[in-house]
Every structure is written in structure tokens, then in C-alpha cells.
């Protein structure tokens, strides 16, 4: 049996906060989340396209936010599912970078029925 150890520094290409989208709430409520996408200075890129693999239960939009030093993007994802259930989707961001032409953002939806009001 051969054991191999590899070590080295890993550089971030992009900072994504939060790393995944979780849409949790009650059916009928407005549920949305925003993700910050910040290109690292060493690896600048522009986002040229946004698509969802499924897209049935979500709406999404991308905005450019110019901070004082560098470009930053805001990806807003909104729940469209009106009934109880869970779903999973992936949003693909197309970039102009040869190093990483695509960035994936995973979306998890957890929609619950609103609890009934107990009789007094």
C-alpha cells in the first residue's frame, strides 16, 4: 500500500457569502436570500450569465455592486413554492474567466405549512 501526502497553499478564486442559499419558512410567506459574490483581486472576472438548472421553485436576479475597491455582485434568490415541501436547485453563474468559466450556487428550499392557531 502506498500513502501519498500533498501539501500546498490553496488560493481562493472567489469569495461567496453565504456559500449556499437556504430558503426556509412557511408557505405563503415571502422568503428570499441574497448571496455576495466577490472576485479575488488576483483573479478578476465578470459574470456574463445566470441560469438555474431547474428554476421551477425560485426566482433570481443578479446586481453589480461597485464597492470602494473592487467589483462585487449580489445574487438574490426568492422562493416561489406555495405548498409544503422541500426542493433543491443549482444556479450557474457564467464568467469570462478561463480559470473558472462557471460558478455554482446551491439552493435548498424547506417550506412548511403554517401551524394552526389553537382554540382557546
JOPEZI-V321661 format. One record per pair of residues at least 12 apart in sequence whose ideal C-beta (glycine too) atoms are under 8 Angstrom apart, sorted by the first residue. I is the first residue (numbers start at 1). GAP is how many residues later the second one is. D is the distance in Angstrom with one decimal. If there is no record, write none. Layout:
((I | GAP | D) (I | GAP | D))
This chain:
((11 | 29 | 7.3) (11 | 31 | 6.9) (11 | 32 | 7.9) (12 | 28 | 5.4) (13 | 26 | 7.8) (13 | 27 | 6.1) (13 | 30 | 4.9) (13 | 84 | 7.7) (13 | 86 | 6.4) (13 | 87 | 5.3) (14 | 23 | 6.3) (14 | 24 | 6.7) (14 | 25 | 5.6) (14 | 26 | 6.3) (14 | 29 | 7.5) (14 | 31 | 7.7) (14 | 86 | 7.5) (14 | 89 | 6.3) (15 | 21 | 7.5) (15 | 22 | 7.7) (15 | 23 | 4.3) (15 | 25 | 6.8) (16 | 19 | 6.3) (16 | 20 | 7.1) (16 | 21 | 5.6) (16 | 22 | 7.7) (16 | 87 | 7.5) (16 | 89 | 7.0) (17 | 18 | 6.9) (17 | 19 | 4.7) (17 | 21 | 7.7) (18 | 15 | 7.8) (18 | 17 | 6.4) (20 | 85 | 6.8) (20 | 86 | 4.4) (20 | 87 | 7.2) (20 | 88 | 6.6) (21 | 12 | 5.0) (21 | 14 | 6.1) (21 | 56 | 4.9) (21 | 70 | 7.8) (21 | 84 | 6.3) (21 | 85 | 7.1) (21 | 86 | 4.4) (21 | 87 | 6.9) (22 | 86 | 5.0) (22 | 87 | 8.0) (22 | 88 | 7.2) (23 | 35 | 7.5) (23 | 54 | 6.8) (23 | 55 | 7.8) (23 | 56 | 4.4) (23 | 84 | 6.9) (23 | 85 | 7.1) (23 | 86 | 4.5) (23 | 87 | 7.2) (23 | 88 | 7.7) (24 | 85 | 7.7) (24 | 86 | 4.4) (24 | 87 | 7.8) (25 | 54 | 7.2) (25 | 85 | 7.9) (25 | 86 | 6.7) (25 | 87 | 7.3) (26 | 85 | 7.3) (26 | 86 | 5.6) (26 | 87 | 7.0) (26 | 88 | 4.4) (27 | 54 | 7.5) (27 | 55 | 5.6) (27 | 56 | 5.7) (27 | 57 | 5.9) (27 | 84 | 5.3) (27 | 85 | 7.0) (27 | 86 | 6.0) (27 | 87 | 6.7) (28 | 54 | 6.6) (28 | 86 | 6.9) (30 | 48 | 7.4) (30 | 49 | 7.9) (31 | 47 | 7.1) (31 | 48 | 4.0) (31 | 80 | 7.6) (32 | 44 | 6.1) (32 | 45 | 6.4) (32 | 46 | 4.0) (32 | 47 | 6.8) (33 | 43 | 7.4) (33 | 44 | 5.5) (34 | 40 | 5.4) (34 | 41 | 6.8) (34 | 42 | 4.8) (34 | 43 | 7.7) (35 | 39 | 7.3) (35 | 40 | 4.5) (35 | 41 | 8.0) (35 | 42 | 7.2) (35 | 70 | 6.1) (36 | 36 | 6.2) (36 | 37 | 7.3) (36 | 38 | 6.2) (37 | 35 | 7.0) (37 | 36 | 4.1) (37 | 37 | 7.6) (37 | 38 | 6.1) (37 | 56 | 7.1) (37 | 66 | 7.3) (38 | 32 | 7.1) (38 | 34 | 4.9) (38 | 35 | 7.7) (39 | 31 | 6.8) (39 | 32 | 6.3) (41 | 28 | 8.0) (41 | 29 | 6.2) (43 | 54 | 6.8) (43 | 56 | 6.2) (43 | 57 | 7.8) (44 | 26 | 7.6) (44 | 27 | 7.5) (45 | 50 | 4.4) (45 | 51 | 5.7) (45 | 52 | 3.9) (45 | 55 | 7.4) (46 | 25 | 7.5) (46 | 49 | 6.7) (46 | 50 | 5.0) (47 | 15 | 6.4) (47 | 26 | 5.8) (47 | 46 | 5.1) (47 | 47 | 6.9) (47 | 48 | 5.7) (47 | 56 | 7.9) (48 | 46 | 5.1) (48 | 47 | 6.7) (48 | 48 | 5.7) (49 | 43 | 7.9) (49 | 44 | 7.3) (49 | 45 | 3.7) (50 | 12 | 5.0) (50 | 25 | 7.3) (50 | 41 | 6.5) (50 | 42 | 7.4) (50 | 43 | 5.8) (50 | 44 | 7.4) (51 | 40 | 7.3) (51 | 41 | 5.2) (51 | 43 | 7.7) (52 | 37 | 5.6) (52 | 38 | 7.0) (52 | 39 | 5.2) (52 | 40 | 7.5) (52 | 55 | 7.8) (53 | 36 | 6.0) (53 | 37 | 4.6) (53 | 38 | 7.9) (53 | 39 | 7.0) (54 | 33 | 7.8) (54 | 35 | 4.8) (54 | 36 | 7.9) (55 | 34 | 6.8) (56 | 24 | 7.6) (56 | 31 | 7.6) (56 | 33 | 7.8) (57 | 22 | 6.6) (57 | 23 | 5.2) (57 | 24 | 4.3) (57 | 30 | 4.8) (57 | 32 | 6.8) (57 | 52 | 5.8) (58 | 19 | 5.5) (58 | 20 | 6.6) (58 | 21 | 6.5) (58 | 22 | 6.0) (58 | 31 | 5.8) (58 | 33 | 7.9) (58 | 49 | 6.0) (58 | 51 | 7.4) (59 | 18 | 7.5) (59 | 19 | 4.6) (59 | 21 | 5.8) (60 | 15 | 6.4) (60 | 16 | 6.6) (60 | 17 | 4.9) (60 | 18 | 7.3) (60 | 31 | 5.9) (61 | 14 | 7.6) (61 | 15 | 5.2) (62 | 12 | 7.2) (62 | 13 | 5.3) (62 | 14 | 7.9) (62 | 31 | 7.6) (63 | 13 | 7.4) (75 | 16 | 6.9) (75 | 18 | 7.5) (75 | 30 | 6.5) (77 | 14 | 7.0) (77 | 28 | 7.9) (77 | 30 | 5.9) (79 | 30 | 5.8) (79 | 32 | 6.7) (81 | 28 | 6.0) (81 | 30 | 5.1) (83 | 28 | 7.0) (84 | 27 | 5.8) (84 | 28 | 5.9) (84 | 29 | 4.8) (85 | 24 | 7.9) (85 | 26 | 5.8) (86 | 22 | 7.6) (86 | 23 | 6.2) (86 | 24 | 5.5) (86 | 25 | 7.4) (87 | 21 | 7.8) (87 | 22 | 4.4) (88 | 18 | 7.3) (88 | 19 | 6.9) (88 | 20 | 5.8) (88 | 21 | 7.4) (89 | 17 | 7.8) (89 | 18 | 4.4) (89 | 20 | 7.6) (90 | 14 | 5.4) (90 | 15 | 7.1) (90 | 16 | 5.6) (90 | 17 | 6.8) (91 | 13 | 7.2) (91 | 14 | 4.4) (91 | 16 | 6.3) (92 | 12 | 5.8) (93 | 12 | 6.9))
